[in-house]
Amino acid sequence: MDKQTSETATSLRRSINRLSRKLRNSALGGITPAQASLLAAIDRYENPSLGDLAVAEQVQPPSVTRLVKTMEQAGLIACAEDTQDRRCTRVRLTPLGRKELLAIRRRKTEFLERKLLSLSTGDQKKAHELASFLEMLLEDE
């Protein structure tokens, strides 16, 4: 890999990580980053098991169990025994959990909208092109 490609990759990584932190900090409201991430994973996987969530979140099962218990007590998620395997617990969003997840997503979008509105028309066009480019990079995943 040539030096310019390496520098560009490093710059992209840093910028994406910083933007991710800013989005997260602007949107969480009253829940933790781990809880927000788990809400999104539950939404993405639709009725996942605790094991599915541990794999998705790249954490140990006891960590997911503790987090799920806290979130269930807060009314964000509901747990139920798997109908096929009683040893397995399935998790779903409650209406409150879905409302919180949608609010997080809305606040993140509003943060980016405010930033985009502060840009010139030319820079807004560049941002649109960058979004398309990032989507293209993710197509292989």
Helices and strands as residue ranges (DSSP letters): H 3-27, H 33-45, H 50-57, H 61-73, E 77-81, E 89-93, H 95-117, H 121-138
